[in-house]
Amino acid sequence: MKNTKFQIAIAVVLAAFAGCLGALGAERWLGSKEPVGLHDFVHERLNLTADQEEELDLLEERYAI
């Protein structure tokens, strides 16, 4: 009976360790290299007209922290 509890404890520890390694590996190899913020997305990736850019600049000035 003692041996079974020990084996279960070892299995739980190994599973937790494998989960941590999997999470770290996924973050390293599958994670985004260059996070894109909303500000960059709006200014660089959207094709805004000059009027929209001007309105956006006014909004940014009004709500700047």
mmCIF file of the N, C-alpha and C atoms, coordinates in Angstrom:
data_MODEL
# 
_entry.id   MODEL 
# 
loop_
_atom_site.group_PDB 
_atom_site.id 
_atom_site.type_symbol 
_atom_site.label_atom_id 
_atom_site.label_alt_id 
_atom_site.label_comp_id 
_atom_site.label_asym_id 
_atom_site.label_entity_id 
_atom_site.label_seq_id 
_atom_site.pdbx_PDB_ins_code 
_atom_site.Cartn_x 
_atom_site.Cartn_y 
_atom_site.Cartn_z 
_atom_site.occupancy 
_atom_site.B_iso_or_equiv 
_atom_site.pdbx_formal_charge 
_atom_site.auth_seq_id 
_atom_site.auth_comp_id 
_atom_site.auth_asym_id 
_atom_site.auth_atom_id 
_atom_site.pdbx_PDB_model_num 
ATOM 1   N N  . MET A 1 1  ? 0.827  -1.191 0.000   1.00 0.00 ? 1  MET A N  1 
ATOM 2   C CA . MET A 1 1  ? 0.000  0.000  0.000   1.00 0.00 ? 1  MET A CA 1 
ATOM 3   C C  . MET A 1 1  ? 0.870  1.252  0.000   1.00 0.00 ? 1  MET A C  1 
ATOM 4   N N  . LYS A 1 2  ? 1.950  1.211  0.771   1.00 0.00 ? 2  LYS A N  1 
ATOM 5   C CA . LYS A 1 2  ? 2.847  2.346  0.841   1.00 0.00 ? 2  LYS A CA 1 
ATOM 6   C C  . LYS A 1 2  ? 3.490  2.616  -0.516  1.00 0.00 ? 2  LYS A C  1 
ATOM 7   N N  . ASN A 1 3  ? 3.828  1.574  -1.202  1.00 0.00 ? 3  ASN A N  1 
ATOM 8   C CA . ASN A 1 3  ? 4.481  1.686  -2.498  1.00 0.00 ? 3  ASN A CA 1 
ATOM 9   C C  . ASN A 1 3  ? 3.554  2.342  -3.519  1.00 0.00 ? 3  ASN A C  1 
ATOM 10  N N  . THR A 1 4  ? 2.271  2.068  -3.475  1.00 0.00 ? 4  THR A N  1 
ATOM 11  C CA . THR A 1 4  ? 1.307  2.637  -4.406  1.00 0.00 ? 4  THR A CA 1 
ATOM 12  C C  . THR A 1 4  ? 1.174  4.145  -4.192  1.00 0.00 ? 4  THR A C  1 
ATOM 13  N N  . LYS A 1 5  ? 1.120  4.582  -2.951  1.00 0.00 ? 5  LYS A N  1 
ATOM 14  C CA . LYS A 1 5  ? 1.028  6.011  -2.665  1.00 0.00 ? 5  LYS A CA 1 
ATOM 15  C C  . LYS A 1 5  ? 2.274  6.744  -3.154  1.00 0.00 ? 5  LYS A C  1 
ATOM 16  N N  . PHE A 1 6  ? 3.424  6.118  -2.972  1.00 0.00 ? 6  PHE A N  1 
ATOM 17  C CA . PHE A 1 6  ? 4.670  6.718  -3.437  1.00 0.00 ? 6  PHE A CA 1 
ATOM 18  C C  . PHE A 1 6  ? 4.674  6.836  -4.962  1.00 0.00 ? 6  PHE A C  1 
ATOM 19  N N  . GLN A 1 7  ? 4.211  5.815  -5.640  1.00 0.00 ? 7  GLN A N  1 
ATOM 20  C CA . GLN A 1 7  ? 4.159  5.845  -7.103  1.00 0.00 ? 7  GLN A CA 1 
ATOM 21  C C  . GLN A 1 7  ? 3.196  6.922  -7.604  1.00 0.00 ? 7  GLN A C  1 
ATOM 22  N N  . ILE A 1 8  ? 2.081  7.085  -6.941  1.00 0.00 ? 8  ILE A N  1 
ATOM 23  C CA . ILE A 1 8  ? 1.125  8.130  -7.321  1.00 0.00 ? 8  ILE A CA 1 
ATOM 24  C C  . ILE A 1 8  ? 1.745  9.506  -7.109  1.00 0.00 ? 8  ILE A C  1 
ATOM 25  N N  . ALA A 1 9  ? 2.436  9.690  -5.992  1.00 0.00 ? 9  ALA A N  1 
ATOM 26  C CA . ALA A 1 9  ? 3.083  10.973 -5.719  1.00 0.00 ? 9  ALA A CA 1 
ATOM 27  C C  . ALA A 1 9  ? 4.143  11.279 -6.769  1.00 0.00 ? 9  ALA A C  1 
ATOM 28  N N  . ILE A 1 10 ? 4.931  10.303 -7.134  1.00 0.00 ? 10 ILE A N  1 
ATOM 29  C CA . ILE A 1 10 ? 5.956  10.487 -8.175  1.00 0.00 ? 10 ILE A CA 1 
ATOM 30  C C  . ILE A 1 10 ? 5.293  10.815 -9.507  1.00 0.00 ? 10 ILE A C  1 
ATOM 31  N N  . ALA A 1 11 ? 4.203  10.144 -9.836  1.00 0.00 ? 11 ALA A N  1 
ATOM 32  C CA . ALA A 1 11 ? 3.498  10.409 -11.094 1.00 0.00 ? 11 ALA A CA 1 
ATOM 33  C C  . ALA A 1 11 ? 2.953  11.835 -11.123 1.00 0.00 ? 11 ALA A C  1 
ATOM 34  N N  . VAL A 1 12 ? 2.423  12.311 -10.012 1.00 0.00 ? 12 VAL A N  1 
ATOM 35  C CA . VAL A 1 12 ? 1.893  13.676 -9.938  1.00 0.00 ? 12 VAL A CA 1 
ATOM 36  C C  . VAL A 1 12 ? 3.019  14.689 -10.107 1.00 0.00 ? 12 VAL A C  1 
ATOM 37  N N  . VAL A 1 13 ? 4.135  14.467 -9.447  1.00 0.00 ? 13 VAL A N  1 
ATOM 38  C CA . VAL A 1 13 ? 5.276  15.382 -9.561  1.00 0.00 ? 13 VAL A CA 1 
ATOM 39  C C  . VAL A 1 13 ? 5.808  15.394 -10.991 1.00 0.00 ? 13 VAL A C  1 
ATOM 40  N N  . LEU A 1 14 ? 5.948  14.235 -11.595 1.00 0.00 ? 14 LEU A N  1 
ATOM 41  C CA . LEU A 1 14 ? 6.424  14.162 -12.980 1.00 0.00 ? 14 LEU A CA 1 
ATOM 42  C C  . LEU A 1 14 ? 5.446  14.825 -13.949 1.00 0.00 ? 14 LEU A C  1 
ATOM 43  N N  . ALA A 1 15 ? 4.157  14.662 -13.722 1.00 0.00 ? 15 ALA A N  1 
ATOM 44  C CA . ALA A 1 15 ? 3.159  15.299 -14.587 1.00 0.00 ? 15 ALA A CA 1 
ATOM 45  C C  . ALA A 1 15 ? 3.224  16.818 -14.461 1.00 0.00 ? 15 ALA A C  1 
ATOM 46  N N  . ALA A 1 16 ? 3.392  17.319 -13.251 1.00 0.00 ? 16 ALA A N  1 
ATOM 47  C CA . ALA A 1 16 ? 3.510  18.766 -13.057 1.00 0.00 ? 16 ALA A CA 1 
ATOM 48  C C  . ALA A 1 16 ? 4.769  19.294 -13.726 1.00 0.00 ? 16 ALA A C  1 
ATOM 49  N N  . PHE A 1 17 ? 5.864  18.571 -13.593 1.00 0.00 ? 17 PHE A N  1 
ATOM 50  C CA . PHE A 1 17 ? 7.119  18.974 -14.224 1.00 0.00 ? 17 PHE A CA 1 
ATOM 51  C C  . PHE A 1 17 ? 6.986  18.967 -15.747 1.00 0.00 ? 17 PHE A C  1 
ATOM 52  N N  . ALA A 1 18 ? 6.361  17.946 -16.294 1.00 0.00 ? 18 ALA A N  1 
ATOM 53  C CA . ALA A 1 18 ? 6.162  17.878 -17.745 1.00 0.00 ? 18 ALA A CA 1 
ATOM 54  C C  . ALA A 1 18 ? 5.258  19.009 -18.226 1.00 0.00 ? 18 ALA A C  1 
ATOM 55  N N  . GLY A 1 19 ? 4.244  19.346 -17.458 1.00 0.00 ? 19 GLY A N  1 
ATOM 56  C CA . GLY A 1 19 ? 3.368  20.459 -17.818 1.00 0.00 ? 19 GLY A CA 1 
ATOM 57  C C  . GLY A 1 19 ? 4.110  21.779 -17.833 1.00 0.00 ? 19 GLY A C  1 
ATOM 58  N N  . CYS A 1 20 ? 4.962  21.989 -16.841 1.00 0.00 ? 20 CYS A N  1 
ATOM 59  C CA . CYS A 1 20 ? 5.770  23.224 -16.807 1.00 0.00 ? 20 CYS A CA 1 
ATOM 60  C C  . CYS A 1 20 ? 6.709  23.292 -18.000 1.00 0.00 ? 20 CYS A C  1 
ATOM 61  N N  . LEU A 1 21 ? 7.373  22.192 -18.305 1.00 0.00 ? 21 LEU A N  1 
ATOM 62  C CA . LEU A 1 21 ? 8.268  22.172 -19.465 1.00 0.00 ? 21 LEU A CA 1 
ATOM 63  C C  . LEU A 1 21 ? 7.501  22.420 -20.761 1.00 0.00 ? 21 LEU A C  1 
ATOM 64  N N  . GLY A 1 22 ? 6.331  21.848 -20.883 1.00 0.00 ? 22 GLY A N  1 
ATOM 65  C CA . GLY A 1 22 ? 5.515  22.067 -22.076 1.00 0.00 ? 22 GLY A CA 1 
ATOM 66  C C  . GLY A 1 22 ? 5.087  23.515 -22.220 1.00 0.00 ? 22 GLY A C  1 
ATOM 67  N N  . ALA A 1 23 ? 4.701  24.133 -21.122 1.00 0.00 ? 23 ALA A N  1 
ATOM 68  C CA . ALA A 1 23 ? 4.289  25.539 -21.167 1.00 0.00 ? 23 ALA A CA 1 
ATOM 69  C C  . ALA A 1 23 ? 5.460  26.439 -21.529 1.00 0.00 ? 23 ALA A C  1 
ATOM 70  N N  . LEU A 1 24 ? 6.613  26.192 -20.944 1.00 0.00 ? 24 LEU A N  1 
ATOM 71  C CA . LEU A 1 24 ? 7.795  26.996 -21.264 1.00 0.00 ? 24 LEU A CA 1 
ATOM 72  C C  . LEU A 1 24 ? 8.220  26.805 -22.717 1.00 0.00 ? 24 LEU A C  1 
ATOM 73  N N  . GLY A 1 25 ? 8.172  25.571 -23.185 1.00 0.00 ? 25 GLY A N  1 
ATOM 74  C CA . GLY A 1 25 ? 8.536  25.307 -24.577 1.00 0.00 ? 25 GLY A CA 1 
ATOM 75  C C  . GLY A 1 25 ? 7.571  25.953 -25.554 1.00 0.00 ? 25 GLY A C  1 
ATOM 76  N N  . ALA A 1 26 ? 6.299  25.894 -25.263 1.00 0.00 ? 26 ALA A N  1 
ATOM 77  C CA . ALA A 1 26 ? 5.306  26.514 -26.146 1.00 0.00 ? 26 ALA A CA 1 
ATOM 78  C C  . ALA A 1 26 ? 5.483  28.022 -26.180 1.00 0.00 ? 26 ALA A C  1 
ATOM 79  N N  . GLU A 1 27 ? 5.774  28.621 -25.039 1.00 0.00 ? 27 GLU A N  1 
ATOM 80  C CA . GLU A 1 27 ? 5.976  30.072 -25.003 1.00 0.00 ? 27 GLU A CA 1 
ATOM 81  C C  . GLU A 1 27 ? 7.218  30.466 -25.789 1.00 0.00 ? 27 GLU A C  1 
ATOM 82  N N  . ARG A 1 28 ? 8.244  29.650 -25.685 1.00 0.00 ? 28 ARG A N  1 
ATOM 83  C CA . ARG A 1 28 ? 9.502  29.989 -26.359 1.00 0.00 ? 28 ARG A CA 1 
ATOM 84  C C  . ARG A 1 28 ? 9.402  29.827 -27.870 1.00 0.00 ? 28 ARG A C  1 
ATOM 85  N N  . TRP A 1 29 ? 8.841  28.722 -28.341 1.00 0.00 ? 29 TRP A N  1 
ATOM 86  C CA . TRP A 1 29 ? 8.862  28.436 -29.771 1.00 0.00 ? 29 TRP A CA 1 
ATOM 87  C C  . TRP A 1 29 ? 7.595  28.842 -30.509 1.00 0.00 ? 29 TRP A C  1 
ATOM 88  N N  . LEU A 1 30 ? 6.487  28.927 -29.830 1.00 0.00 ? 30 LEU A N  1 
ATOM 89  C CA . LEU A 1 30 ? 5.239  29.267 -30.496 1.00 0.00 ? 30 LEU A CA 1 
ATOM 90  C C  . LEU A 1 30 ? 4.759  30.671 -30.172 1.00 0.00 ? 30 LEU A C  1 
ATOM 91  N N  . GLY A 1 31 ? 5.358  31.303 -29.195 1.00 0.00 ? 31 GLY A N  1 
ATOM 92  C CA . GLY A 1 31 ? 4.935  32.634 -28.779 1.00 0.00 ? 31 GLY A CA 1 
ATOM 93  C C  . GLY A 1 31 ? 5.254  33.683 -29.831 1.00 0.00 ? 31 GLY A C  1 
ATOM 94  N N  . SER A 1 32 ? 4.529  34.769 -29.776 1.00 0.00 ? 32 SER A N  1 
ATOM 95  C CA . SER A 1 32 ? 4.722  35.872 -30.708 1.00 0.00 ? 32 SER A CA 1 
ATOM 96  C C  . SER A 1 32 ? 6.039  36.568 -30.406 1.00 0.00 ? 32 SER A C  1 
ATOM 97  N N  . LYS A 1 33 ? 6.832  36.763 -31.433 1.00 0.00 ? 33 LYS A N  1 
ATOM 98  C CA . LYS A 1 33 ? 8.118  37.430 -31.260 1.00 0.00 ? 33 LYS A CA 1 
ATOM 99  C C  . LYS A 1 33 ? 7.951  38.933 -31.094 1.00 0.00 ? 33 LYS A C  1 
ATOM 100 N N  . GLU A 1 34 ? 6.958  39.477 -31.743 1.00 0.00 ? 34 GLU A N  1 
ATOM 101 C CA . GLU A 1 34 ? 6.760  40.921 -31.729 1.00 0.00 ? 34 GLU A CA 1 
ATOM 102 C C  . GLU A 1 34 ? 5.306  41.227 -31.402 1.00 0.00 ? 34 GLU A C  1 
ATOM 103 N N  . PRO A 1 35 ? 5.025  41.504 -30.138 1.00 0.00 ? 35 PRO A N  1 
ATOM 104 C CA . PRO A 1 35 ? 3.633  41.805 -29.801 1.00 0.00 ? 35 PRO A CA 1 
ATOM 105 C C  . PRO A 1 35 ? 3.178  43.110 -30.453 1.00 0.00 ? 35 PRO A C  1 
ATOM 106 N N  . VAL A 1 36 ? 1.983  43.074 -30.983 1.00 0.00 ? 36 VAL A N  1 
ATOM 107 C CA . VAL A 1 36 ? 1.434  44.254 -31.644 1.00 0.00 ? 36 VAL A CA 1 
ATOM 108 C C  . VAL A 1 36 ? 0.385  44.859 -30.729 1.00 0.00 ? 36 VAL A C  1 
ATOM 109 N N  . GLY A 1 37 ? 0.626  46.097 -30.333 1.00 0.00 ? 37 GLY A N  1 
ATOM 110 C CA . GLY A 1 37 ? -0.326 46.792 -29.483 1.00 0.00 ? 37 GLY A CA 1 
ATOM 111 C C  . GLY A 1 37 ? -1.417 47.420 -30.326 1.00 0.00 ? 37 GLY A C  1 
ATOM 112 N N  . LEU A 1 38 ? -2.474 47.822 -29.675 1.00 0.00 ? 38 LEU A N  1 
ATOM 113 C CA . LEU A 1 38 ? -3.599 48.437 -30.372 1.00 0.00 ? 38 LEU A CA 1 
ATOM 114 C C  . LEU A 1 38 ? -3.178 49.740 -31.038 1.00 0.00 ? 38 LEU A C  1 
ATOM 115 N N  . HIS A 1 39 ? -2.343 50.519 -30.363 1.00 0.00 ? 39 HIS A N  1 
ATOM 116 C CA . HIS A 1 39 ? -1.897 51.795 -30.918 1.00 0.00 ? 39 HIS A CA 1 
ATOM 117 C C  . HIS A 1 39 ? -1.149 51.583 -32.235 1.00 0.00 ? 39 HIS A C  1 
ATOM 118 N N  . ASP A 1 40 ? -0.211 50.644 -32.247 1.00 0.00 ? 40 ASP A N  1 
ATOM 119 C CA . ASP A 1 40 ? 0.537  50.354 -33.473 1.00 0.00 ? 40 ASP A CA 1 
ATOM 120 C C  . ASP A 1 40 ? -0.378 49.825 -34.567 1.00 0.00 ? 40 ASP A C  1 
ATOM 121 N N  . PHE A 1 41 ? -1.316 48.971 -34.184 1.00 0.00 ? 41 PHE A N  1 
ATOM 122 C CA . PHE A 1 41 ? -2.231 48.406 -35.167 1.00 0.00 ? 41 PHE A CA 1 
ATOM 123 C C  . PHE A 1 41 ? -3.049 49.499 -35.842 1.00 0.00 ? 41 PHE A C  1 
ATOM 124 N N  . VAL A 1 42 ? -3.577 50.414 -35.047 1.00 0.00 ? 42 VAL A N  1 
ATOM 125 C CA . VAL A 1 42 ? -4.430 51.473 -35.599 1.00 0.00 ? 42 VAL A CA 1 
ATOM 126 C C  . VAL A 1 42 ? -3.630 52.391 -36.511 1.00 0.00 ? 42 VAL A C  1 
ATOM 127 N N  . HIS A 1 43 ? -2.429 52.750 -36.091 1.00 0.00 ? 43 HIS A N  1 
ATOM 128 C CA . HIS A 1 43 ? -1.660 53.724 -36.858 1.00 0.00 ? 43 HIS A CA 1 
ATOM 129 C C  . HIS A 1 43 ? -0.942 53.126 -38.066 1.00 0.00 ? 43 HIS A C  1 
ATOM 130 N N  . GLU A 1 44 ? -0.521 51.880 -37.983 1.00 0.00 ? 44 GLU A N  1 
ATOM 131 C CA . GLU A 1 44 ? 0.314  51.322 -39.041 1.00 0.00 ? 44 GLU A CA 1 
ATOM 132 C C  . GLU A 1 44 ? -0.407 50.341 -39.953 1.00 0.00 ? 44 GLU A C  1 
ATOM 133 N N  . ARG A 1 45 ? -1.338 49.590 -39.428 1.00 0.00 ? 45 ARG A N  1 
ATOM 134 C CA . ARG A 1 45 ? -1.931 48.521 -40.228 1.00 0.00 ? 45 ARG A CA 1 
ATOM 135 C C  . ARG A 1 45 ? -3.296 48.855 -40.808 1.00 0.00 ? 45 ARG A C  1 
ATOM 136 N N  . LEU A 1 46 ? -3.954 49.858 -40.266 1.00 0.00 ? 46 LEU A N  1 
ATOM 137 C CA . LEU A 1 46 ? -5.234 50.270 -40.832 1.00 0.00 ? 46 LEU A CA 1 
ATOM 138 C C  . LEU A 1 46 ? -4.989 51.382 -41.842 1.00 0.00 ? 46 LEU A C  1 
ATOM 139 N N  . ASN A 1 47 ? -5.676 51.317 -42.922 1.00 0.00 ? 47 ASN A N  1 
ATOM 140 C CA . ASN A 1 47 ? -5.552 52.358 -43.945 1.00 0.00 ? 47 ASN A CA 1 
ATOM 141 C C  . ASN A 1 47 ? -6.559 53.460 -43.646 1.00 0.00 ? 47 ASN A C  1 
ATOM 142 N N  . LEU A 1 48 ? -6.159 54.392 -42.777 1.00 0.00 ? 48 LEU A N  1 
ATOM 143 C CA . LEU A 1 48 ? -7.047 55.478 -42.379 1.00 0.00 ? 48 LEU A CA 1 
ATOM 144 C C  . LEU A 1 48 ? -6.888 56.657 -43.327 1.00 0.00 ? 48 LEU A C  1 
ATOM 145 N N  . THR A 1 49 ? -7.981 57.361 -43.530 1.00 0.00 ? 49 THR A N  1 
ATOM 146 C CA . THR A 1 49 ? -7.923 58.582 -44.336 1.00 0.00 ? 49 THR A CA 1 
ATOM 147 C C  . THR A 1 49 ? -7.300 59.691 -43.494 1.00 0.00 ? 49 THR A C  1 
ATOM 148 N N  . ALA A 1 50 ? -6.977 60.797 -44.143 1.00 0.00 ? 50 ALA A N  1 
ATOM 149 C CA . ALA A 1 50 ? -6.384 61.931 -43.427 1.00 0.00 ? 50 ALA A CA 1 
ATOM 150 C C  . ALA A 1 50 ? -7.349 62.462 -42.368 1.00 0.00 ? 50 ALA A C  1 
ATOM 151 N N  . ASP A 1 51 ? -8.632 62.487 -42.688 1.00 0.00 ? 51 ASP A N  1 
ATOM 152 C CA . ASP A 1 51 ? -9.633 62.944 -41.713 1.00 0.00 ? 51 ASP A CA 1 
ATOM 153 C C  . ASP A 1 51 ? -9.687 62.015 -40.499 1.00 0.00 ? 51 ASP A C  1 
ATOM 154 N N  . GLN A 1 52 ? -9.618 60.719 -40.750 1.00 0.00 ? 52 GLN A N  1 
ATOM 155 C CA . GLN A 1 52 ? -9.643 59.760 -39.653 1.00 0.00 ? 52 GLN A CA 1 
ATOM 156 C C  . GLN A 1 52 ? -8.388 59.886 -38.785 1.00 0.00 ? 52 GLN A C  1 
ATOM 157 N N  . GLU A 1 53 ? -7.246 60.087 -39.417 1.00 0.00 ? 53 GLU A N  1 
ATOM 158 C CA . GLU A 1 53 ? -6.002 60.279 -38.664 1.00 0.00 ? 53 GLU A CA 1 
ATOM 159 C C  . GLU A 1 53 ? -6.090 61.523 -37.781 1.00 0.00 ? 53 GLU A C  1 
ATOM 160 N N  . GLU A 1 54 ? -6.640 62.593 -38.337 1.00 0.00 ? 54 GLU A N  1 
ATOM 161 C CA . GLU A 1 54 ? -6.776 63.836 -37.582 1.00 0.00 ? 54 GLU A CA 1 
ATOM 162 C C  . GLU A 1 54 ? -7.709 63.652 -36.391 1.00 0.00 ? 54 GLU A C  1 
ATOM 163 N N  . GLU A 1 55 ? -8.825 62.987 -36.616 1.00 0.00 ? 55 GLU A N  1 
ATOM 164 C CA . GLU A 1 55 ? -9.777 62.722 -35.529 1.00 0.00 ? 55 GLU A CA 1 
ATOM 165 C C  . GLU A 1 55 ? -9.139 61.825 -34.470 1.00 0.00 ? 55 GLU A C  1 
ATOM 166 N N  . LEU A 1 56 ? -8.383 60.851 -34.907 1.00 0.00 ? 56 LEU A N  1 
ATOM 167 C CA . LEU A 1 56 ? -7.697 59.959 -33.979 1.00 0.00 ? 56 LEU A CA 1 
ATOM 168 C C  . LEU A 1 56 ? -6.671 60.722 -33.139 1.00 0.00 ? 56 LEU A C  1 
ATOM 169 N N  . ASP A 1 57 ? -5.943 61.629 -33.758 1.00 0.00 ? 57 ASP A N  1 
ATOM 170 C CA . ASP A 1 57 ? -4.981 62.448 -33.021 1.00 0.00 ? 57 ASP A CA 1 
ATOM 171 C C  . ASP A 1 57 ? -5.679 63.296 -31.963 1.00 0.00 ? 57 ASP A C  1 
ATOM 172 N N  . LEU A 1 58 ? -6.835 63.854 -32.312 1.00 0.00 ? 58 LEU A N  1 
ATOM 173 C CA . LEU A 1 58 ? -7.593 64.642 -31.336 1.00 0.00 ? 58 LEU A CA 1 
ATOM 174 C C  . LEU A 1 58 ? -8.057 63.780 -30.161 1.00 0.00 ? 58 LEU A C  1 
ATOM 175 N N  . LEU A 1 59 ? -8.525 62.585 -30.469 1.00 0.00 ? 59 LEU A N  1 
ATOM 176 C CA . LEU A 1 59 ? -8.960 61.675 -29.404 1.00 0.00 ? 59 LEU A CA 1 
ATOM 177 C C  . LEU A 1 59 ? -7.790 61.284 -28.501 1.00 0.00 ? 59 LEU A C  1 
ATOM 178 N N  . GLU A 1 60 ? -6.637 61.025 -29.097 1.00 0.00 ? 60 GLU A N  1 
ATOM 179 C CA . GLU A 1 60 ? -5.468 60.648 -28.304 1.00 0.00 ? 60 GLU A CA 1 
ATOM 180 C C  . GLU A 1 60 ? -5.031 61.791 -27.396 1.00 0.00 ? 60 GLU A C  1 
ATOM 181 N N  . GLU A 1 61 ? -5.079 63.002 -27.887 1.00 0.00 ? 61 GLU A N  1 
ATOM 182 C CA . GLU A 1 61 ? -4.720 64.156 -27.058 1.00 0.00 ? 61 GLU A CA 1 
ATOM 183 C C  . GLU A 1 61 ? -5.709 64.330 -25.911 1.00 0.00 ? 61 GLU A C  1 
ATOM 184 N N  . ARG A 1 62 ? -6.973 64.132 -26.196 1.00 0.00 ? 62 ARG A N  1 
ATOM 185 C CA . ARG A 1 62 ? -8.010 64.324 -25.185 1.00 0.00 ? 62 ARG A CA 1 
ATOM 186 C C  . ARG A 1 62 ? -7.903 63.294 -24.064 1.00 0.00 ? 62 ARG A C  1 
ATOM 187 N N  . TYR A 1 63 ? -7.590 62.054 -24.406 1.00 0.00 ? 63 TYR A N  1 
ATOM 188 C CA . TYR A 1 63 ? -7.591 60.984 -23.415 1.00 0.00 ? 63 TYR A CA 1 
ATOM 189 C C  . TYR A 1 63 ? -6.195 60.531 -23.013 1.00 0.00 ? 63 TYR A C  1 
ATOM 190 N N  . ALA A 1 64 ? -5.180 61.317 -23.322 1.00 0.00 ? 64 ALA A N  1 
ATOM 191 C CA . ALA A 1 64 ? -3.810 60.947 -22.949 1.00 0.00 ? 64 ALA A CA 1 
ATOM 192 C C  . ALA A 1 64 ? -3.651 60.970 -21.433 1.00 0.00 ? 64 ALA A C  1 
ATOM 193 N N  . ILE A 1 65 ? -2.890 60.027 -20.961 1.00 0.00 ? 65 ILE A N  1 
ATOM 194 C CA . ILE A 1 65 ? -2.639 59.939 -19.510 1.00 0.00 ? 65 ILE A CA 1 
ATOM 195 C C  . ILE A 1 65 ? -1.213 60.365 -19.246 1.00 0.00 ? 65 ILE A C  1 
# 
